[in-house]
Every structure is written in structure tokens, then in C-alpha cells.
Amino acid sequence: MSNNAARLGDLTEARRLSPYADRRFFRASLLLFEGQWEDAEELFESEIVESRSVGNLVEVSNCNSILAILLRVRGAAQRASLALGRAVTEIGEANVRSEMQMRPALSRAHAELGQYDAAEQELARCREIMAAGEDWRGMSGDVALAAAVLAAARGRYQEAAAEFDAALSIFCHYSAPWEEADTLECWASALVAAGDRTRAAEKFDAAIEVYQRIDAPERWIERVTSMRELAVATTSEDSASESEIGRRPSAATLRCNGDYWIVSDGSTTAHLQDMKGLHYIGQLLRHPGEELHVLDLVGRALDDGDVRPGRNPGPDAGLPVLDAEARSAYRRRLSELREELAEADALNDIGRAERARGEIDALTAQLAAAVGLGGRGRVTGGAAERARSTVTHAINAALRRIRRSLPALADELALRLKTGTFCVYTPDPAHPTDWTG
């Protein structure tokens, strides 16, 4: 009941019922919707390890279907693809409900990674299941949304719009506000890619209204607000020609040269006065796909590239609940293992992949046991919130400055940068830009 209340957008009722929810899956789901994404991730992963160890593959699929939301929010499509792919393979076609929970999310992960044929295969299986005649209610919306994301990734924007509209109608009909907001976010991002910033802003605003309607935690709202600011921010000073809009550079430069920056898309070069936002963007470009906490990002920019995770960025930053050095070591090793697993899977090296999975499971279990629910090492909110605001505004200002001379490059950055408490640059998997710093 707690999970159902949360999914319907009634977090107050979900919190009231949470003491009676003894499954970690329910507690982790509530943490996700409350915006405590780090705690939720650890609890989901520990439950996946334990459920898999006792052969409870249905619970594994339940956890992975919700964990996929969290990974998508954090821009971790590769991790979502690996986790969901493994879970789908394990459960096979023995449980169609589990398939319908996971395959649309797996299709979206494939699409975001530029793996369009794989994404289409997942959708084909979903359509095969739906053709059997059972009423899948809101789950049919997940399929429509996955189809929309794939169509948009392929540049088929008219087809994408029809699928987005279908998904939105289904989610509204079945009172699924989180999925409704997710659809609006995806639609907005597709409109940005299509060059329609005005309608993109409308969709972002609609998503924010949904979150506000259900009193979603501020972290959800700030995330969409940051996406909107990055994607559609423009000023009257901008003078981009129509021919420039939408052109994706294959190679680009963003390099600091003393008190000015060299910014180039390979054909046009601009020299921009030094500003904080360019330092933040430069740090994110040097760590593609890696989420950086705003306090670390500010610290790295101040140290001019001196990377010291867990450093104290200032007297106001707060004290960690747990030892930051030990936690960082666990996370570094988990990151290394996930890269090793991806490489092993790509090479079809079954033995190496199994060893990596075994160590990932063991580390995840140890970390979850050491941390537990609500025990994540966080800093106090004041400094982090100030840093989030500073970084977001600085990056937006830098993008406006870049757009004056290089509008296509600014558009590409706006589409691929995500700001918030955690910031990340996610390259376009189908048309990546080769950045030189």
C-alpha cells in the first residue's frame, strides 16, 4: 500500500504506511520518490543481491524496474542497460508481467546509448505480449513512451510526438503522475533536439506543474528546472542564424588559455573572457558520463583540476555521517568493475563477466550492510544548495556566452549537460562530439 500511494503521488499517505512496509523494495521505492536517490540505490542493489541469491527473480525484476527510473534520472543509461539486460535474461519469458515491467525501460536505455536495433527488439517483444489481448493498463503507456524515445533518438520527431501523446493519455487516464511528468520531460528533450525551444519550454513547465501538483520533493523539481534552463535559455543578444541551429559538431574545443578561453566547433573559433561556468563545463567534459556532486565540482574548479573526492570544500559544507574515504574506495571499485563488466559482455568473455558480477554483488552487499537505510554519508544541505544554485547559474551564463558565437555548439552542450545536486555531461551515443580541452 505504501508503494501504491507513492506511485499515485500521495507521499504523505505513503510515509504514513511505510512503517508497515517490511519489504526493502517498498522502503527503497519511497526513498526514490522522496528524492533520496543515493539511499534508494543502495537499498535496491542490496535487495537485488539478496533476492538473486535465493532465486527470487520476480523481486529482482521488481527492483530493477524501479531502479531503472533512478539510473535514468542520474544519466546512467549504461548501468541501466546492463542491470535490466541481465534481469530480463534471467527471467526469460516465464513471467510476462516482469517482462512488461523491464523491457520498456531496457528499450529506453538502449535508445539512449544509440543501440537502436536492440531497443526495437525489446519493443517488438512488448507488442507481442500486448497482442495476446490482456489489458496492461498503465504498462501500455511505458511501451508507448519507449517507442517515442526511440523515434526521437532516430530523428523521427513526428512519429515521436504521436507516441508521446499516446503515452501521456494513458498515464493521465490511470493517474500515474510520475510517469506523466517523465513523459513530458522526454518530450521536451526531443523538442530541444528538434530545435523547437518554445514548445520544449512548455513541456518542461508542464512537467514541473505535475511535480508541484503532487508536492514532489524539491530535488525532482530542481532537476527539471535545471534541464529547462540549460536547454532553452536564450537572451535577446543571441543572433543565431537558422542555418546554424541544429548542426551537431563532430569535434570541438573548450580550452582555458590564461585569462580567456578558446572555444571552437572546428569551423568557427571564439575567444571568451574567463568565467566560472566555463570551468564547470570543462570539468564535466573531462569526465563524460560521470556524476559530479556540486561541492566536488566547485572544489575541482577552484583547484584548477586538482581532483580530490571527499575533500572539504569549505567550513560550511557540513560533516559526513560515515567515513568518506572508505565510501569513495567502494564506489571507485564498483565503477571499475562495472566498466570491466561492460567490456567483458562486449567481448562475450563469460568467465570474466561472471567474476566481475560476483565482486559487484559482494561489494554491493557489504556496502548496503555497512550503510543501511538512511545511513548514507551526506553533507548538510545548506552548502550543497548554495553550490547547486551557483553552478547552475554559472553554467547557464557560460552557455549564453557561447551561443552568441557558436549557437550549434551551445545547443549541443545544453542538450547533453544536466545540472542539479549532481551534474553530468552525457555524450550523444549516436553522434558524439570529440572534445579537446
N, C-alpha and C positions, 0 to 999 in steps of 0.2 A: 504493500500500500504506500509506503514511503516513496519508493521509486516511481510509482504511478503518479503520485501527487507532484513530484518534481518534474516529471516529463510533461505534465499538464500545465506547468508553470506556477504551481502553488507551493512555493518553497516554504512558506510559513507552516502549512499543513505537513509537508514532508519532514520538517525539523521536529514537529510535534510527534510524528510517528516514528522517527528514527531510533529512539531507544528500544523499540520493539522489532527493529530490523536486525536480526542476528547474522545475516549473511554479509560478508565483506563486500560482495558485489553491490548491495544496496547502499552501504556506507560510502563506498568509492564513488558510486553514481551521484550521491548527494554532494560529495565534495567537488565533483566536476561541475555540477550546476551552480554551486556556491562560489565558483571561481578559484577554488584551492587546487589548482591543476597539478602542482608538484606532489601534494599529498595523495591525490586521486591516482596519479600514475603509479606511485609506489605500491599502493594498496591493490590496484588492478593487477599489476605484474606479479605480486606475491600470491594473489588468488589464482592467477593463471598457472603459476608453477605448481601450487598445491593441487589444483583440480586436475591438471595433466598427470601428476604423479599417481593419482588414484583412478585415472581413467574416466573422469567426468568431463567428457568432451563437450557436452551441452553447455556446462558452465564456462568452459574455455571459450566457446563461441559467444556466449552472453557477454563475457568480459571484453573480448576482442572487439565486438560490435560497438561498445560504448567507448573503449579505449581509442578506437579509430577516430572518434569525434575529437578527443583530446589531442591526439597526434596531428590531426588536420589543423586544429586551431593553432598549434605550435609550429606548423610548417614542416612537419617531419613525415613527408609522404613516403620516403624510402622505408622508414621503420614500420609505417602502417602497412605497406605492401608486403614486407617480409612476415610480419606477425599474422596478418589476415591470410596470406597465402598458405602459411603453414597450417593454420587452423582449418581452412577450407579443405586442404588435402587430407587432414586427419579425419574429419567427419564425413568426407565424401558426399554421396547422395543419400545417406541413410536418414537424414533429418532435414527435410526441405525448409522447415521454419528457420533452422540455424543457417541454412544456405541463404535464405532471403534476408537474414539479419546481416550477413557478412559480405555477400557478393557485390551488392551495390557500392558499399564502401571500398571494396577492393578494386572495383572498376574505376572509381574516382581516383584512388591512389595511382593506378596505372596511367590514367589520363594525365594527371599532374606530372608524372615522370616521363611523359612522351611515349608511353608504351600503348599505342592506340589499338593495335590488334588484340593485345591481351585484355584491354578494357572492353572491347567489343565482345570478346568471348564470354566474359563474366555477365554482360548484359544479355547475351543470347541465352545463357542458362536461366537467368531470371525470367525471361519472357517465356521460355519453355515451361517453367514451373507455373507461371500465371495462366498459361493457355490451358492448363488442366481443369480450370473452371472454379477453383476455390477463391473465395473473396479474401484478398490480402489486405484490405482496408488501407491504413496509412502506409504500409510497406510498399504499396504500389507507387506511392509518392517518392520513396527512396530510389526506385528504379527510374522514374521519370527524371529525377534530379541528376542521377548518374549519367543518364543519356544526354541531358542538357550540358553537363560539364564536359563530356567527351566531344559533343558537337562544337562547343565554344573553343575547346583546345585545338580543334581541327580548322577553326576559322569559319565554320558554318553557322553564322550568327542568327540567321532567320530560323533555321531548324532548332537552334538552341533556345530561342525565345519561345517557341511553341512548347517545348519540353519544360522550360522553366515555369511557364504559365500553367501547364497541367499539374506540375508538382505543387505549385502554390495553392491551386484549387483544392487538391487532395488534402494537403496539410491543414488548410483552413477548415475544411469540412469536418476533419477528425480532431480538431482542437489540439494541434501539435505545434505550439508556439516556437519551440527551439528549432524545429525543422523549418518552420515558416521563415524565421529570421536567417537561418543558414541559406535557404534558397535565395532570399533577397540579396544576401552578401555575394553569393556566387554569380547571380545575375548582374549585380553591379560591377563585379570584376570583369565579366565578359563584355559589358558595355564599355568599360575603360579600354580593354584590348581592342574593341572595335572603333575606338575614337570618339564615342558619344559620351562626353563627360557630363553633360547636363542631365541626361536620363540616369547615368550612373549615380550621380549625387542624390537623385530622387529615390533610387533603390536603397542606397546606404541609409538615407534618412528614414525610410520605411522600416528597415531592419532595426534601427535604433529605437523607433517608436514601439516595435514589438517588445524589445527588451525592457523598455520603460513601462509598458503596459503590465508586464508580469513581475515588475520590481526585481529584475535580474541584478545580480551584484555588479558593482561599478566596473569590475575588470572586463566583463563582457561588453559593456557599453564603450569603455575607453578603447577597446580593441577595434571596434567598428569605426569609432570616431577617428582613430589614427589612420585606418585604412582609407577613410573618406578624405581626410586632409592630404594624405600622400598622393592619392590617385587623382583627385580633381582640383587640388589647389592651383589657382592661377591668379594673376593680377592684371590690371589694365595696362601694365607696362609690357606684358608679353606680346610679341609680334610674330608668332609662329605662322609660317605660310602653310596653306593647305597641303602642299606637296611634301612638306616635312613631317606632318602629323602621321604617325603610324609606321614610319620607316624604322625598322629594327636594325641597329648596327651590329655587325658580326664581331667587331673588335673596337675597343675603346680604351681611353687612358684617363686616369684620375690620379695625379701625382703632385705632391707638395714640393715646391721649389723655393724654400725660404719663406718669404712673406707673401707669396702668391701661389696659386695652383694652376697646373696645366690640365685642361680638360679637352678631350678630343674624341670624335667618333670615327676617325680615320680619314675624313674628308675636310672637316672644319675643326679648327683649334681655337680655344678661348683661353685667356689668362685671367683668372678670377682672384680678387683680393681674398686673403686668408679669412676664414670664418669657421666657427666651431662645427657647424653642420657638416662641412666638407671632411673634417677629421672623423666624425662619427660614421659618415658614409664610407670613407676609406677603410676604417676598421671592419665594417660589415662586409665589404667587398673582399677583404683579405681572408675572411672566414666564411665563405659561402655555405649556406645550409646550417650554420651553427648558431644556436640561440645564445645571445649575449645579454646578461642582465644589465639594466641601465647603469647600475652602480659600477660594474666592471667596465662598461663601455666608456663612461666618463673617466674612470681611472686610467684606462688604456690611452685615451686621447691626451690626458694630462701628461702621462709619462712618455708620450710620443712613441708608442709601440712597445713599451716595456710591459709584457703580459704577465701579470701575477694574479691568477684567480684566487679569490678569497681574501685579497688584500683589504685593509681597512680604508675605504675611500674618504673618510673624514670623521671628525669627532661626533657627528650627528647620525652616523649610519646605523647605530644600534648594535647589539651584541648577538652573536649566533647562539641558537638554542643547543646545537650539537657541534662537535669539533669539525670545523670547515675543512681542514686538511685531509682528514680521513674520508669525509664525504666526497671531496673532489677526486681523491685517488680512486674510489669506487667508480665514480662517474666516468673518469678518463678511461679506466679499463673497460667499462661497459661500452663506451663509444668505440674503442679499438676493436672489441670483439664483434660489435655489430658491423663494422666495416669489413672485418675478416669474414664474417658470415655471408655478407653480400657478395664478396669476391669468390668465396667457395661455391656458393649457389650458382654464380655466373659461370664458373668453370666446371660445374657438375662434380665437384670433389666432395662426395658424400661423407667420407670419413672426417675430413677437416670440418665440414659443416656441422656434423653431429658433435664434434669436440667443442666447437665454438658455442653451439646451443647449450650444451651441458654446463659450460662455465658461465654462460649468461644466466641460466636458470639458477645456478648455485649462488652467484653474486647477488642476483635479484632477491633471492630468498633471505640471504644474510643481511642485506641492506634493509629489507622490509622488517625483519625481526629486530634489528637494532633500532629502527626508527619508530615503527608502529604508527597508529592513526594520530595525526596531529602533531607528530614529533619532529617535523622537518626543520632543519636549521635555517631559519629565516632572519632577516634583519627587520627592525621596527619600520613601520610603514612611512613615517614622515619623510625621511631622507630619500627613500625609494620613489615616493610620489613626486617629490620635487625634481629628482633626476629624470623621471619619466617625462614630466612636462617640459623640462629644459631640452632634453634630447629630441622630443617630437617637434617642438617649435623650431629648433635649430636645423633639423633635417629639412623641414618644410621650407624654411628660408633659403637653404642651400639649393633645393630643387628649383625654387622660383628664380634664383640667380642663374642656374644652369640653363633653364628653359629660355631665357632671353636670347641666348646664342645657339643653343643646341636643343631644340624642343623635342626631337625624337629621342634623344638620349635621356632627357629628363622624364619623358613619358615611360621609357623602359625602366628606369630606376624607380619611379613612383609605383609602377605595377608590381615590381619584384621586392620592394622593401616593405617590411612590416614593423611597426613600432608599437610600444607599449611597455609594460614592465620588463618584458623580454623583447629584444629586437633581432631581426634576422633578414638576410638577403638570400632569396631563393631564386637561382637562375632559371630561365626558361629551358626546360629539358629538351624541347624540340628545336629551339633557336637560341642557344646560349651565346652570351656576349663574352668574348675573351678580354678580360680586364687586365690592364697593365698599371701597376702602381709605382 
